[in-house]
């Protein structure tokens, strides 16, 4: 007997796709560093990531937070629930 094929997201729990709670740990960490004034290159060096990877994480974070500019990050991150989740 074979198991039925699994659709997208098998084994995952329900998660929010927008808003502060939707950020992954990496997105949150990078967004916090960017909000604190670090450049993408500095963040990449600090976390041993390519600058392009930092840009991708920030792009995803911006979309989830509903913002368009880096200057909006501090206010958007302030909306994070206590404990960051």
C-alpha positions as CSV (number, residue, x, y, z in Angstrom):
1,X,0.0,0.0,0.0
2,X,1.4,3.4,-1.0
3,X,0.9,6.6,0.8
4,X,-1.0,9.3,-1.1
5,X,1.2,11.9,-2.8
6,X,1.8,14.9,-0.7
7,X,1.0,18.4,-1.8
8,X,3.0,21.6,-1.2
9,X,4.0,22.1,2.4
10,X,3.8,18.5,3.7
11,X,4.9,18.2,7.2
12,X,4.8,21.9,7.8
13,X,2.6,23.6,10.4
14,X,0.4,26.5,9.5
15,X,2.4,29.7,9.3
16,X,1.8,33.3,8.5
17,X,3.0,34.4,5.1
18,X,2.9,38.1,5.8
19,X,3.7,40.4,8.8
20,X,6.5,40.2,11.3
21,X,5.6,36.7,12.4
22,X,6.3,35.4,8.9
23,X,10.0,36.2,9.0
24,X,12.4,33.3,9.1
25,X,15.2,33.5,11.7
26,X,17.7,34.5,9.0
27,X,15.4,37.2,7.6
28,X,14.8,38.6,11.1
29,X,18.5,38.6,12.0
30,X,19.5,40.3,8.8
31,X,16.6,42.8,9.0
32,X,17.6,43.7,12.5
33,X,21.2,44.3,11.5
34,X,20.1,46.4,8.5
35,X,17.7,48.4,10.8
36,X,20.7,49.0,13.1
37,X,22.6,50.8,10.3
38,X,24.8,48.1,8.9
39,X,25.3,47.9,5.1
40,X,24.6,44.7,3.1
41,X,28.3,44.1,2.7
42,X,28.9,44.5,6.5
43,X,26.1,42.1,7.2
44,X,27.5,39.6,4.7
45,X,30.9,39.7,6.3
46,X,29.5,39.4,9.8
47,X,27.3,36.4,8.9
48,X,29.7,34.9,6.3
49,X,27.1,35.4,3.5
50,X,27.4,36.8,0.0
51,X,26.1,40.3,-0.4
52,X,23.5,39.0,-2.8
53,X,22.2,36.5,-0.2
54,X,21.8,39.4,2.2
55,X,19.9,41.4,-0.5
56,X,17.6,38.4,-1.1
57,X,16.8,37.9,2.6
58,X,16.0,41.6,2.9
59,X,13.8,41.6,-0.2
60,X,11.8,38.7,1.3
61,X,11.6,40.5,4.6
62,X,10.4,43.7,3.0
63,X,7.7,41.9,1.2
64,X,6.5,40.0,4.3
65,X,6.6,43.3,6.3
66,X,4.8,45.3,3.7
67,X,7.5,47.9,3.4
68,X,9.6,49.3,0.5
69,X,12.5,51.0,2.1
70,X,15.3,50.2,4.5
71,X,14.3,53.2,6.6
72,X,11.0,51.5,7.4
73,X,12.6,48.5,8.9
74,X,12.9,49.7,12.5
75,X,9.2,50.6,12.8
76,X,8.2,47.3,11.1
77,X,10.4,45.2,13.4
78,X,9.0,47.0,16.4
79,X,5.7,45.3,15.5
80,X,7.3,41.9,16.2
81,X,5.6,40.1,19.1
82,X,7.6,39.7,22.4
83,X,10.2,37.0,21.9
84,X,10.4,37.6,18.2
85,X,7.8,35.0,17.2
